[in-house]
Each structure stands twice: as structure tokens, then as C-alpha cells.
Amino acid sequence: MKFLSFILFFILSITAKAQDMQTPKEECENLMNEILPFAEKMLREHGEFLPFGGKMITSGEVVHVGASDGREQPPSIDLIKLLRQGFANEAKESKLKATAIVYDVRITPPGMNKKMDAIQIDLNHRDGYSVSVIFPYILKDGQIEYGDVFASRLELSPFKN
């Protein structure tokens, strides 16, 4: 009877672990959902935001990441480069599961002929999942109205050597 109980416990623990495991896409979505509200808050309160990031460390914990080069208003591209380099360094040390870089862009969404503002989130996972998710938006009276969200494959990844 003890052996049967042990086998049952073992099977249940394996099943529970399997249910806790997430795909790289799901982990990136969790990371994105954790950091997107900060971009929204900055847009509502200030009408803009500087690029920032987020990372999922190997334990699964999400950490928000900022970048600074010492200047008060650095070009966005400089901050994006700093974030990419920092993530690449940590990825080489196997400290990360996933990364995200969030920035404000002007883009022409599919099916449209006019540029509009958008939040772009570049997501990368150590298991090869890499995508840019684009949230076109209009800011009206401090409120964000989203257009159709779309995504595209991302070639840059801190996990690639």
C-alpha cells in the first residue's frame, strides 16, 4: 500500500510540474503583460516614454530594467542599444529565460496608409522564440485607444551568439 501511495504521489507531482511548465511563447507573453502597464502609465501621464526593458530570470521572476547613458534626453536608439547589450551579457552567463525591450515608435500598420504611434515590444526567449509585438494607439485626453495589435518575427536576440 505504501508503494502504491508513493507511485500515486510521484505521478501527481509530475503532472503538476507539467502543468506549471510554459512554452517560450507563453513565458514571453507573461513578461510582456508584466511590463506593458508601465508604458501605458507613462503615456497617460506624460504622453511619451523612454525605452525600457524587462527580463525573466531563470527562476521565472520578472524584473523591470531601465537604461541610462547619463544624458537627460538621450536618443532612444542609444538606450535600446544599451538594453540589448546588457541583455546579451546576461544571456551569455545563462542568467535569463526571456527579455523584452519596450519603445515608442511611428509605424504604418498593415492595411493602413498612414503612420501612427505604437508601442513596440521586442520579445526574446532563450529557446529561440523571438517576436516584435506592435500596439498601435491613439492618445486622447490621457486615455489610450488601441488599434489592431500585430506581430512580426524578430531576428535580433541576445541569446544568439
DSSP file (Angstrom, degrees, kcal/mol; ACC not computed):
  #  RESIDUE AA STRUCTURE BP1 BP2  ACC     N-H-->O    O-->H-N    N-H-->O    O-->H-N    TCO  KAPPA ALPHA  PHI   PSI    X-CA   Y-CA   Z-CA
    1    1 A M     >        0   0    0      0, 0.0     4,-2.3     0, 0.0     5,-0.2   0.000 360.0 360.0 360.0 -39.6    0.0    0.0    0.0
    2    2 A K  H  >  +     0   0    0      1,-0.2     4,-2.4     2,-0.2     5,-0.1   0.900 360.0  51.3 -63.2 -39.3    2.9    2.4    0.8
    3    3 A F  H  > S+     0   0    0      2,-0.2     4,-2.4     1,-0.2    -1,-0.2   0.913 109.5  49.4 -63.5 -43.3    4.4    1.6   -2.6
    4    4 A L  H  > S+     0   0    0      2,-0.2     4,-2.5     1,-0.2    -1,-0.2   0.895 111.0  50.1 -62.8 -40.9    1.1    2.4   -4.4
    5    5 A S  H  X S+     0   0    0     -4,-2.3     4,-2.6     2,-0.2    -2,-0.2   0.906 110.3  50.5 -63.9 -41.3    0.8    5.7   -2.4
    6    6 A F  H  X S+     0   0    0     -4,-2.4     4,-2.7     2,-0.2    -2,-0.2   0.927 110.9  48.2 -61.9 -45.4    4.3    6.6   -3.4
    7    7 A I  H  X S+     0   0    0     -4,-2.4     4,-2.6     2,-0.2    -2,-0.2   0.918 112.4  49.0 -61.3 -44.6    3.6    5.9   -7.1
    8    8 A L  H  X S+     0   0    0     -4,-2.5     4,-2.4     2,-0.2    -1,-0.2   0.916 112.5  47.8 -62.3 -44.1    0.4    7.9   -7.0
    9    9 A F  H  X S+     0   0    0     -4,-2.6     4,-2.4     2,-0.2    -2,-0.2   0.915 111.7  50.9 -61.5 -43.9    2.2   10.8   -5.3
   10   10 A F  H  X S+     0   0    0     -4,-2.7     4,-2.0     2,-0.2    -2,-0.2   0.919 111.2  47.3 -61.2 -45.7    5.0   10.6   -7.9
   11   11 A I  H  X S+     0   0    0     -4,-2.6     4,-2.4     1,-0.2    -1,-0.2   0.910 112.4  49.7 -63.4 -43.4    2.6   10.7  -10.8
   12   12 A L  H  X S+     0   0    0     -4,-2.4     4,-2.4     1,-0.2    -1,-0.2   0.886 110.1  50.3 -64.8 -38.4    0.7   13.6   -9.3
   13   13 A S  H  X S+     0   0    0     -4,-2.4     4,-2.2     2,-0.2    -1,-0.2   0.884 111.1  48.6 -69.1 -36.4    3.9   15.6   -8.8
   14   14 A I  H  X S+     0   0    0     -4,-2.0     4,-2.4     2,-0.2    -2,-0.2   0.916 112.1  49.5 -65.8 -42.5    5.0   15.0  -12.4
   15   15 A T  H  X S+     0   0    0     -4,-2.4     4,-2.0     2,-0.2    -2,-0.2   0.909 110.6  49.8 -62.6 -42.5    1.5   16.1  -13.7
   16   16 A A  H  X S+     0   0    0     -4,-2.4     4,-1.6     1,-0.2    -1,-0.2   0.916 111.4  48.6 -64.2 -42.3    1.6   19.2  -11.5
   17   17 A K  H  X S+     0   0    0     -4,-2.2     4,-1.5     1,-0.2    -1,-0.2   0.900 109.5  52.6 -64.0 -40.0    5.1   20.1  -12.8
   18   18 A A  H  < S+     0   0    0     -4,-2.4    -1,-0.2     1,-0.2    -2,-0.2   0.874 108.9  50.0 -63.0 -36.9    4.0   19.5  -16.4
   19   19 A Q  H  < S+     0   0    0     -4,-2.0    -1,-0.2     1,-0.2    -2,-0.2   0.833 109.3  52.2 -70.6 -30.7    1.0   21.9  -15.9
   20   20 A D  H  < S+     0   0    0     -4,-1.6    -1,-0.2    -5,-0.1    -2,-0.2   0.760  89.7  96.5 -75.1 -24.7    3.4   24.6  -14.4
   21   21 A M     <  -     0   0    0     -4,-1.5     2,-0.3    -5,-0.1    -3,-0.0  -0.420  60.1-163.2 -69.4 138.0    5.7   24.4  -17.4
   22   22 A Q        -     0   0    0     -2,-0.1    -2,-0.1     1,-0.0    -1,-0.0  -0.862  19.7-110.9-120.7 156.1    5.1   27.0  -20.1
   23   23 A T     >  -     0   0    0     -2,-0.3     4,-2.4     1,-0.1     5,-0.2  -0.380  36.4-106.4 -74.9 161.5    6.1   27.3  -23.7
   24   24 A P  H  > S+     0   0    0      0, 0.0     4,-2.4     0, 0.0     5,-0.2   0.891 123.0  53.4 -55.2 -39.5    8.6   30.0  -24.6
   25   25 A K  H  > S+     0   0    0      1,-0.2     4,-2.5     2,-0.2     5,-0.2   0.927 108.7  48.3 -61.9 -45.1    5.7   32.0  -26.2
   26   26 A E  H  > S+     0   0    0      2,-0.2     4,-2.3     1,-0.2    -1,-0.2   0.894 111.1  50.3 -64.7 -39.4    3.7   31.8  -23.0
   27   27 A E  H  X S+     0   0    0     -4,-2.4     4,-2.2     2,-0.2    -1,-0.2   0.907 111.2  48.9 -65.5 -40.0    6.7   33.0  -20.9
   28   28 A C  H  X S+     0   0    0     -4,-2.4     4,-2.8    -5,-0.2    -2,-0.2   0.895 110.0  51.9 -64.9 -39.1    7.3   35.9  -23.3
   29   29 A E  H  X S+     0   0    0     -4,-2.5     4,-2.7     2,-0.2    -2,-0.2   0.901 108.7  50.7 -63.5 -40.0    3.6   36.8  -23.1
   30   30 A N  H  X S+     0   0    0     -4,-2.3     4,-1.4     2,-0.2    -2,-0.2   0.923 111.6  48.1 -62.1 -43.6    3.8   36.8  -19.3
   31   31 A L  H  X S+     0   0    0     -4,-2.2     4,-1.7     2,-0.2     3,-0.4   0.938 112.3  49.1 -60.7 -47.4    6.8   39.1  -19.4
   32   32 A M  H  X S+     0   0    0     -4,-2.8     4,-2.5     1,-0.2    -2,-0.2   0.916 109.5  51.5 -59.1 -45.0    5.0   41.4  -21.9
   33   33 A N  H  < S+     0   0    0     -4,-2.7    -1,-0.2     1,-0.2    -2,-0.2   0.776 109.1  52.3 -65.9 -25.8    1.9   41.5  -19.7
   34   34 A E  H  < S+     0   0    0     -4,-1.4    -1,-0.2    -3,-0.4    -2,-0.2   0.840 118.7  33.1 -76.1 -34.7    4.1   42.5  -16.7
   35   35 A I  H >X S+     0   0    0     -4,-1.7     3,-1.1    -3,-0.2     4,-1.0   0.730  98.6  77.4-100.1 -22.3    5.9   45.4  -18.4
   36   36 A L  H 3X S+     0   0    0     -4,-2.5     4,-2.1     1,-0.2     3,-0.4   0.873  85.7  64.1 -56.4 -40.6    3.3   46.8  -20.8
   37   37 A P  H 3> S+     0   0    0      0, 0.0     4,-2.5     0, 0.0    -1,-0.2   0.819  97.5  56.7 -57.2 -29.7    1.4   48.6  -18.0
   38   38 A F  H <> S+     0   0    0     -3,-1.1     4,-2.5     2,-0.2     5,-0.2   0.928 107.0  48.1 -66.8 -42.7    4.4   50.9  -17.2
   39   39 A A  H  X S+     0   0    0     -4,-1.0     4,-2.4    -3,-0.4    -1,-0.2   0.921 112.8  49.3 -60.5 -43.4    4.5   52.1  -20.9
   40   40 A E  H  X S+     0   0    0     -4,-2.1     4,-2.7     2,-0.2    -2,-0.2   0.909 110.2  50.5 -62.6 -42.7    0.7   52.8  -20.7
   41   41 A K  H  X S+     0   0    0     -4,-2.5     4,-2.5     1,-0.2     5,-0.3   0.925 110.9  48.5 -61.3 -45.4    1.1   54.7  -17.4
   42   42 A M  H  X>S+     0   0    0     -4,-2.5     4,-3.1     1,-0.2     6,-0.8   0.902 112.0  49.3 -64.0 -40.3    3.9   56.8  -18.9
   43   43 A L  H  X5S+     0   0    0     -4,-2.4     4,-1.7     4,-0.2    -2,-0.2   0.939 112.9  46.6 -63.1 -46.5    1.8   57.6  -22.0
   44   44 A R  H  <5S+     0   0    0     -4,-2.7    -2,-0.2     1,-0.2    -1,-0.2   0.896 123.1  34.4 -62.7 -39.9   -1.2   58.5  -19.9
   45   45 A E  H  <5S+     0   0    0     -4,-2.5    -2,-0.2    -5,-0.2    -1,-0.2   0.808 138.5  12.9 -87.5 -30.9    0.8   60.7  -17.5
   46   46 A H  H  <5S-     0   0    0     -4,-3.1    -3,-0.2    -5,-0.3    -2,-0.2   0.504  88.9-122.6-127.0  -8.8    3.4   62.2  -19.9
   47   47 A G  S  <<S+     0   0    0     -4,-1.7     2,-0.3    -5,-0.7    -4,-0.2   0.493  88.3  36.5  77.7   1.9    2.4   61.4  -23.4
   48   48 A E        -     0   0    0     -6,-0.8     2,-0.3    -9,-0.0    -2,-0.2  -0.964  63.7-153.8-165.5 173.2    5.7   59.6  -24.1
   49   49 A F        -     0   0    0     -2,-0.3    55,-0.4    -3,-0.1     3,-0.1  -0.974  21.5-117.0-157.8 152.5    8.3   57.3  -22.6
   50   50 A L        -     0   0    0     -2,-0.3    52,-0.1     1,-0.1    -8,-0.1  -0.567  52.5 -83.6 -82.0 153.4   11.9   56.5  -22.9
   51   51 A P        +     0   0    0      0, 0.0    16,-0.4     0, 0.0     2,-0.3  -0.265  58.7 165.2 -57.0 142.5   12.8   52.9  -24.0
   52   52 A F  E     -A  102   0A   0     50,-1.9    50,-3.4    14,-0.1     2,-0.3  -0.882  16.3-147.9-147.2 177.6   13.0   50.4  -21.1
   53   53 A G  E     -AB 101  65A   0     12,-3.4    12,-3.0    -2,-0.3     2,-0.3  -0.812   7.0-148.8-142.6-178.3   13.0   46.7  -20.7
   54   54 A G  E     -AB 100  64A   0     46,-2.2    46,-2.5    10,-0.3     2,-0.4  -0.977  11.5-161.8-151.7 153.9   12.1   43.7  -18.7
   55   55 A K  E     -AB  99  63A   0      8,-2.4     8,-2.9    -2,-0.3     2,-0.6  -0.993  15.6-142.9-140.3 148.2   13.7   40.3  -18.1
   56   56 A M  E     -AB  98  62A   0     42,-3.0    41,-3.7    -2,-0.4    42,-1.5  -0.952  26.8-148.7-107.4 115.2   12.6   37.0  -16.9
   57   57 A I  E >   -A   96   0A   0      4,-2.4     3,-2.7    -2,-0.6    39,-0.2  -0.273  35.0 -90.4 -78.7 171.8   15.4   35.4  -14.9
   58   58 A T  T 3  S+     0   0    0     37,-1.3    38,-0.1     1,-0.3    -1,-0.1   0.744 125.9  59.7 -59.6 -25.1   15.9   31.7  -14.7
   59   59 A S  T 3  S-     0   0    0      2,-0.1    -1,-0.3     1,-0.0     3,-0.1   0.636 119.1-108.9 -74.9 -12.8   13.6   31.3  -11.7
   60   60 A G  S <  S+     0   0    0     -3,-2.7     2,-0.1     1,-0.4    -2,-0.1   0.307  72.8 140.6 100.6  -7.5   10.8   32.8  -13.7
   61   61 A E        -     0   0    0     -5,-0.1    -4,-2.4     1,-0.1     2,-0.4  -0.462  47.7-133.8 -70.8 139.9   10.7   36.2  -11.8
   62   62 A V  E     -B   56   0A   0     -6,-0.2     2,-0.4    -2,-0.1    -6,-0.2  -0.822  21.0-170.3 -97.1 132.4   10.2   39.3  -13.9
   63   63 A V  E     -B   55   0A   0     -8,-2.9    -8,-2.4    -2,-0.4     2,-0.2  -0.986  18.3-133.8-124.4 129.3   12.4   42.3  -13.3
   64   64 A H  E     -B   54   0A   0     -2,-0.4     2,-0.4   -10,-0.2   -10,-0.3  -0.603  25.1-159.5 -79.4 143.7   11.9   45.7  -14.8
   65   65 A V  E     -B   53   0A   0    -12,-3.0   -12,-3.4    -2,-0.2     2,-0.2  -0.988   9.8-170.0-132.5 131.3   15.0   47.2  -16.4
   66   66 A G        -     0   0    0     -2,-0.4     2,-0.4   -14,-0.2   -14,-0.1  -0.674  10.1-147.2-109.1 170.1   15.9   50.8  -17.2
   67   67 A A        +     0   0    0    -16,-0.4     2,-0.3    -2,-0.2    12,-0.1  -0.995  16.3 173.1-139.2 145.0   18.8   52.3  -19.2
   68   68 A S        -     0   0    0     -2,-0.4     4,-0.1    10,-0.1    -2,-0.0  -0.988  23.3-173.2-150.0 141.2   20.7   55.5  -18.9
   69   69 A D        -     0   0    0     -2,-0.3     3,-0.1     2,-0.3    -1,-0.1   0.198  64.9 -96.5-114.6  13.4   23.8   56.9  -20.5
   70   70 A G  S    S+     0   0    0      1,-0.3     2,-0.2     2,-0.1     3,-0.0   0.168  91.0 114.3  96.0 -17.6   24.0   59.9  -18.2
   71   71 A R        -     0   0    0      1,-0.1    -1,-0.3     0, 0.0    -2,-0.3  -0.587  66.4-134.4 -86.9 150.8   22.2   62.3  -20.5
   72   72 A E  S    S+     0   0    0      1,-0.3    -1,-0.1    -2,-0.2    -2,-0.1   0.903 101.0  18.8 -70.1 -41.7   18.8   63.7  -19.6
   73   73 A Q  S    S+     0   0    0     -3,-0.0    -1,-0.3   -23,-0.0     3,-0.1  -0.584  83.2 177.2-128.6  69.4   17.2   63.1  -23.0
   74   74 A P        -     0   0    0      0, 0.0     2,-0.1     0, 0.0     5,-0.0  -0.347  42.4 -90.5 -71.3 154.2   19.3   60.6  -24.8
   75   75 A P    >>  -     0   0    0      0, 0.0     4,-1.3     0, 0.0     3,-1.0  -0.400  34.4-123.8 -61.0 140.4   18.2   59.3  -28.3
   76   76 A S  H 3> S+     0   0    0      1,-0.3     4,-2.5     2,-0.2     5,-0.2   0.868 109.2  60.8 -54.5 -40.1   16.0   56.3  -28.0
   77   77 A I  H 3> S+     0   0    0      1,-0.2     4,-2.2     2,-0.2    -1,-0.3   0.851 101.4  53.8 -60.4 -34.1   18.3   54.2  -30.2
   78   78 A D  H <> S+     0   0    0     -3,-1.0     4,-1.9     2,-0.2    -1,-0.2   0.900 110.4  45.9 -66.9 -40.1   21.2   54.7  -27.7
   79   79 A L  H  X S+     0   0    0     -4,-1.3     4,-2.5     2,-0.2    -2,-0.2   0.887 110.8  52.9 -69.4 -38.4   19.0   53.4  -24.8
   80   80 A I  H  X S+     0   0    0     -4,-2.5     4,-2.7     1,-0.2    -2,-0.2   0.914 108.9  50.3 -61.9 -42.5   17.8   50.4  -26.9
   81   81 A K  H  X S+     0   0    0     -4,-2.2     4,-2.6    -5,-0.2    -1,-0.2   0.908 109.8  50.8 -61.9 -42.0   21.5   49.6  -27.7
   82   82 A L  H  X S+     0   0    0     -4,-1.9     4,-2.5     2,-0.2    -2,-0.2   0.922 111.5  47.4 -61.6 -44.2   22.3   49.7  -24.0
   83   83 A L  H  X S+     0   0    0     -4,-2.5     4,-2.5     2,-0.2     5,-0.2   0.932 112.3  49.4 -63.1 -45.6   19.4   47.4  -23.1
   84   84 A R  H  X S+     0   0    0     -4,-2.7     4,-2.5     1,-0.2    -2,-0.2   0.921 112.5  47.8 -59.3 -44.6   20.4   44.9  -25.9
   85   85 A Q  H  X S+     0   0    0     -4,-2.6     4,-2.3     2,-0.2    -1,-0.2   0.916 111.6  49.8 -64.7 -42.9   24.0   44.8  -24.8
   86   86 A G  H  X S+     0   0    0     -4,-2.5     4,-2.0     1,-0.2    -1,-0.2   0.916 113.0  46.3 -61.5 -43.4   23.1   44.3  -21.1
   87   87 A F  H  X S+     0   0    0     -4,-2.5     4,-2.7     2,-0.2    -2,-0.2   0.895 110.3  53.6 -66.8 -38.9   20.7   41.5  -22.0
   88   88 A A  H  X S+     0   0    0     -4,-2.5     4,-2.1    -5,-0.2    -2,-0.2   0.909 108.5  50.2 -62.4 -41.0   23.3   39.9  -24.3
   89   89 A N  H  X S+     0   0    0     -4,-2.3     4,-0.9     1,-0.2    -1,-0.2   0.924 113.8  44.0 -62.7 -44.3   25.9   39.9  -21.5
   90   90 A E  H  <>S+     0   0    0     -4,-2.0     5,-2.2     1,-0.2     6,-0.4   0.864 110.5  55.3 -69.1 -35.4   23.4   38.3  -19.0
   91   91 A A  H ><5S+     0   0    0     -4,-2.7     3,-1.9     1,-0.2    -1,-0.2   0.893 102.9  56.0 -64.3 -38.8   22.3   35.8  -21.7
   92   92 A K  H 3<5S+     0   0    0     -4,-2.1    -1,-0.2     1,-0.3    -2,-0.2   0.810 107.0  50.5 -61.5 -29.2   25.9   34.7  -22.2
   93   93 A E  T 3<5S-     0   0    0     -4,-0.9    -1,-0.3    -3,-0.3    -2,-0.2   0.310 115.1-119.8 -91.0   7.9   26.1   34.0  -18.4
   94   94 A S  T < 5S+     0   0    0     -3,-1.9    -3,-0.2     1,-0.1    -2,-0.1   0.841  75.1 128.8  57.6  37.6   22.8   31.9  -18.7
   95   95 A K      < +     0   0    0     -5,-2.2   -37,-1.3   -38,-0.1     2,-0.3   0.546  54.7  67.5 -95.0  -9.5   21.0   34.2  -16.2
   96   96 A L  E     -A   57   0A   0     -6,-0.4   -39,-0.2   -39,-0.2     3,-0.1  -0.850  41.8-178.6-122.0 148.0   17.9   34.9  -18.4
   97   97 A K  E    S-     0   0A   0    -41,-3.7    29,-2.8     1,-0.4    30,-0.3   0.725  81.5  -3.2 -99.1 -40.3   14.9   33.0  -19.7
   98   98 A A  E     -AC  56 125A   0    -42,-1.5   -42,-3.0    27,-0.2    -1,-0.4  -0.988  59.1-157.8-153.2 155.7   13.4   35.9  -21.7
   99   99 A T  E     -AC  55 124A   0     25,-2.6    25,-2.2    -2,-0.3     2,-0.3  -0.940   2.5-166.1-135.1 158.5   13.9   39.6  -22.4
  100  100 A A  E     -AC  54 123A   0    -46,-2.5   -46,-2.2    -2,-0.3     2,-0.4  -0.991   5.0-165.8-144.3 136.8   11.7   42.5  -23.6
  101  101 A I  E     -AC  53 122A   0     21,-1.6    21,-2.6    -2,-0.3     2,-0.5  -0.996  14.0-162.5-121.8 128.4   12.6   45.9  -24.9
  102  102 A V  E     +AC  52 121A   0    -50,-3.4   -50,-1.9    -2,-0.4     2,-0.3  -0.925  18.3 156.2-116.2 129.3    9.7   48.4  -25.0
  103  103 A Y  E     - C   0 120A   0     17,-2.3    17,-3.2    -2,-0.5     2,-0.4  -0.988  41.0-110.4-151.4 160.3    9.8   51.6  -27.0
  104  104 A D  E     + C   0 119A   0    -55,-0.4     2,-0.3    -2,-0.3    15,-0.2  -0.765  43.5 171.7 -92.6 129.8    7.5   54.2  -28.7
  105  105 A V  E     - C   0 118A   0     13,-3.0    13,-2.2    -2,-0.4     2,-0.5  -0.852  35.4-127.4-132.9 166.3    7.5   54.1  -32.5
  106  106 A R  E     + C   0 117A   0     -2,-0.3     2,-0.3    11,-0.2    11,-0.2  -0.988  44.1 162.8-112.3 128.1    5.7   55.6  -35.5
  107  107 A I  E     - C   0 116A   0      9,-2.7     9,-2.5    -2,-0.5     7,-0.1  -0.980  43.8-124.6-147.2 152.0    4.6   52.8  -37.8
  108  108 A T        -     0   0    0     -2,-0.3     7,-0.2     7,-0.2     3,-0.1  -0.884  37.6-140.6 -97.9 106.1    2.2   52.2  -40.7
  109  109 A P    >   -     0   0    0      0, 0.0     3,-2.0     0, 0.0     5,-0.1  -0.237  34.1 -80.1 -64.5 155.0    0.1   49.3  -39.6
  110  110 A P  T 3  S+     0   0    0      0, 0.0     3,-0.1     0, 0.0     0, 0.0  -0.279 118.5  17.5 -54.3 136.4   -0.9   46.6  -42.1
  111  111 A G  T 3  S+     0   0    0      1,-0.3     2,-0.3    -3,-0.1    -3,-0.0   0.453 107.5 101.5  80.7   0.8   -3.8   47.6  -44.3
  112  112 A M    <   -     0   0    0     -3,-2.0    -1,-0.3     1,-0.1    -4,-0.0  -0.762  56.3-158.6-113.4 161.5   -3.4   51.3  -43.4
  113  113 A N  S    S+     0   0    0     -2,-0.3     2,-0.4    -3,-0.1    -1,-0.1   0.240  71.4  72.7-120.6  11.8   -1.8   54.1  -45.4
  114  114 A K  S    S-     0   0    0     -5,-0.1     2,-0.1    -7,-0.1    -7,-0.1  -0.984  78.8-118.7-131.6 137.7   -1.0   56.5  -42.6
  115  115 A K        +     0   0    0     -2,-0.4     2,-0.3    -7,-0.2    -7,-0.2  -0.395  35.5 176.6 -70.4 148.8    1.6   56.3  -39.9
  116  116 A M  E     -C  107   0A   0     -9,-2.5    -9,-2.7    -2,-0.1    22,-0.1  -0.963  34.8 -87.0-146.3 165.0    0.5   56.2  -36.3
  117  117 A D  E     +C  106   0A   0     20,-0.5    20,-2.6    -2,-0.3     2,-0.3  -0.376  48.7 174.0 -69.6 150.4    2.1   55.9  -32.8
  118  118 A A  E     -CD 105 136A   0    -13,-2.2   -13,-3.0    18,-0.3     2,-0.6  -0.990  34.5-125.6-155.5 151.1    2.7   52.5  -31.4
  119  119 A I  E     -CD 104 135A   0     16,-1.9    16,-2.9    -2,-0.3     2,-0.5  -0.892  30.8-160.8 -92.8 125.2    4.2   50.7  -28.5
  120  120 A Q  E     -CD 103 134A   0    -17,-3.2   -17,-2.3    -2,-0.6     2,-0.5  -0.933   7.6-170.4-110.8 132.2    6.7   48.1  -29.8
  121  121 A I  E     -CD 102 133A   0     12,-2.5    12,-2.7    -2,-0.5     2,-0.7  -0.965   8.7-156.9-124.6 114.3    7.8   45.3  -27.6
  122  122 A D  E     -CD 101 132A   0    -21,-2.6   -21,-1.6    -2,-0.5     2,-0.4  -0.821  17.3-168.0 -91.3 116.0   10.7   43.1  -28.8
  123  123 A L  E     +CD 100 131A   0      8,-3.4     8,-2.3    -2,-0.7     2,-0.4  -0.879   9.6 177.1-110.6 135.2   10.5   39.7  -27.0
  124  124 A N  E     -CD  99 130A   0    -25,-2.2   -25,-2.6    -2,-0.4     2,-0.4  -0.998   9.0-164.8-137.2 140.9   13.2   37.1  -27.0
  125  125 A H  E >   -C   98   0A   0      4,-2.3     3,-1.9    -2,-0.4   -27,-0.2  -0.945  30.1-124.3-123.5 146.5   13.4   33.7  -25.3
  126  126 A R  T 3  S+     0   0    0    -29,-2.8   -28,-0.1    -2,-0.4    -1,-0.1   0.719 108.9  64.5 -61.4 -21.0   16.4   31.6  -24.7
  127  127 A D  T 3  S-     0   0    0    -30,-0.3    -1,-0.3     2,-0.1   -29,-0.1   0.190 127.1 -90.9 -91.4  17.0   14.7   28.7  -26.5
  128  128 A G  S <  S+     0   0    0     -3,-1.9     2,-0.6     1,-0.3    -2,-0.1   0.410  80.4 136.7  98.3  -2.0   14.6   30.6  -29.8
  129  129 A Y        +     0   0    0     -4,-0.1    -4,-2.3    24,-0.0     2,-0.4  -0.710  23.6 165.6 -80.8 122.2   11.2   32.4  -29.7
  130  130 A S  E     +D  124   0A   0     -2,-0.6    24,-1.6    -6,-0.2     2,-0.3  -0.976   3.7 148.8-141.8 124.1   11.8   36.0  -31.0
  131  131 A V  E     -DE 123 153A   0     -8,-2.3    -8,-3.4    -2,-0.4     2,-0.5  -0.996  37.8-135.3-153.5 149.0    9.0   38.4  -32.0
  132  132 A S  E     -DE 122 152A   0     20,-3.0    20,-2.1    -2,-0.3     2,-0.5  -0.948  21.3-158.9-103.8 127.0    8.1   42.1  -32.1
  133  133 A V  E     -DE 121 151A   0    -12,-2.7   -12,-2.5    -2,-0.5     2,-0.5  -0.931   6.8-158.1-108.3 128.0    4.6   42.9  -30.9
  134  134 A I  E     -DE 120 150A   0     16,-3.5    16,-1.9    -2,-0.5   -14,-0.2  -0.921  10.4-169.9-114.6 126.1    3.2   46.2  -32.1
  135  135 A F  E     -D  119   0A   0    -16,-2.9   -16,-1.9    -2,-0.5    14,-0.1  -0.825  13.7-156.6-113.3  88.3    0.4   48.0  -30.3
  136  136 A P  E     +D  118   0A   0      0, 0.0    11,-2.6     0, 0.0     2,-0.3  -0.381  24.7 175.4 -61.7 142.6   -0.8   50.9  -32.5
  137  137 A Y  E     -F  146   0B   0    -20,-2.6   -20,-0.5     9,-0.3     2,-0.4  -0.976  34.1-148.0-148.7 161.1   -2.5   53.6  -30.4
  138  138 A I  E     -F  145   0B   0      7,-2.1     7,-2.8    -2,-0.3     2,-0.7  -0.998  20.7-144.2-125.4 132.9   -4.1   57.0  -30.3
  139  139 A L  E     +F  144   0B   0     -2,-0.4     2,-0.5     5,-0.2     5,-0.2  -0.888  25.1 173.3-101.0 114.7   -3.8   59.0  -27.1
  140  140 A K  E >   -F  143   0B   0      3,-2.7     3,-2.2    -2,-0.7    -2,-0.1  -0.980  66.9 -22.6-126.6 120.6   -7.0   61.0  -26.4
  141  141 A D  T 3  S-     0   0    0     -2,-0.5    -1,-0.1     1,-0.3     3,-0.1   0.867 126.5 -50.3  50.5  42.6   -7.5   63.0  -23.2
  142  142 A G  T 3  S+     0   0    0      1,-0.2     2,-0.4   -99,-0.1    -1,-0.3   0.556 117.3 112.3  76.2   7.7   -5.0   60.9  -21.4
  143  143 A Q  E <   -F  140   0B   0     -3,-2.2    -3,-2.7  -100,-0.1     2,-0.5  -0.894  62.3-132.9-114.7 145.3   -6.6   57.7  -22.5
  144  144 A I  E     -F  139   0B   0     -2,-0.4     2,-0.6    -5,-0.2    -5,-0.2  -0.844  15.4-168.7-100.3 125.9   -5.1   55.1  -24.8
  145  145 A E  E     -F  138   0B   0     -7,-2.8    -7,-2.1    -2,-0.5     2,-0.3  -0.962  17.0-147.4-112.8 117.6   -7.2   53.7  -27.6
  146  146 A Y  E     -F  137   0B   0     -2,-0.6    -9,-0.3    -9,-0.2     2,-0.1  -0.590   7.0-156.4 -88.3 144.4   -5.6   50.7  -29.3
  147  147 A G        -     0   0    0    -11,-2.6     2,-0.4    -2,-0.3    -1,-0.1  -0.119  56.7 -44.1 -90.2-161.6   -5.8   49.7  -32.9
  148  148 A D        -     0   0    0     -2,-0.1     2,-0.2   -13,-0.1    -1,-0.2  -0.573  61.7-134.3 -73.8 123.5   -5.3   46.2  -34.1
  149  149 A V        +     0   0    0     -2,-0.4     2,-0.3   -14,-0.1   -14,-0.2  -0.529  30.1 177.2 -75.3 141.1   -2.2   44.6  -32.5
  150  150 A F  E     -E  134   0A   0    -16,-1.9   -16,-3.5    -2,-0.2     2,-0.3  -0.948  13.6-152.4-142.5 165.4    0.1   42.7  -34.8
  151  151 A A  E     -E  133   0A   0     -2,-0.3     2,-0.3   -18,-0.2   -18,-0.2  -0.930   5.1-168.2-136.7 158.1    3.4   40.9  -34.6
  152  152 A S  E     -E  132   0A   0    -20,-2.1   -20,-3.0    -2,-0.3     2,-0.0  -0.985  37.0 -89.8-144.4 155.1    6.4   40.1  -36.7
  153  153 A R  E     -E  131   0A   0     -2,-0.3     2,-0.5   -22,-0.2   -22,-0.3  -0.349  39.3-143.8 -63.3 142.7    9.4   37.8  -36.5
  154  154 A L        -     0   0    0    -24,-1.6    -1,-0.1   -31,-0.1   -24,-0.0  -0.942  15.4-170.9-114.3 128.7   12.4   39.3  -34.8
  155  155 A E        +     0   0    0     -2,-0.5     2,-0.3     2,-0.0    -1,-0.1   0.809  65.2  82.0 -87.6 -33.2   15.9   38.5  -36.0
  156  156 A L        +     0   0    0      2,-0.0    -2,-0.0     3,-0.0     3,-0.0  -0.556  55.1 163.2 -75.9 134.3   17.9   40.2  -33.2
  157  157 A S    >   -     0   0    0     -2,-0.3     3,-1.3     3,-0.1   -27,-0.1  -0.965  42.3-143.1-152.0 135.6   18.2   38.2  -30.0
  158  158 A P  T 3  S+     0   0    0      0, 0.0   -66,-0.1     0, 0.0   -67,-0.1   0.646 103.3  63.8 -69.0 -11.6   20.5   38.5  -27.0
  159  159 A F  T 3  S+     0   0    0    -34,-0.1     2,-0.4   -68,-0.1    -3,-0.0   0.531  84.5  88.1 -90.7  -6.6   20.5   34.7  -26.9
  160  160 A K    <         0   0    0     -3,-1.3    -3,-0.1     1,-0.1   -68,-0.1  -0.768 360.0 360.0 -91.8 136.6   22.2   34.3  -30.3
  161  161 A N              0   0    0     -2,-0.4    -1,-0.1   -69,-0.0    -2,-0.0   0.483 360.0 360.0 -76.8 360.0   26.0   34.4  -30.3
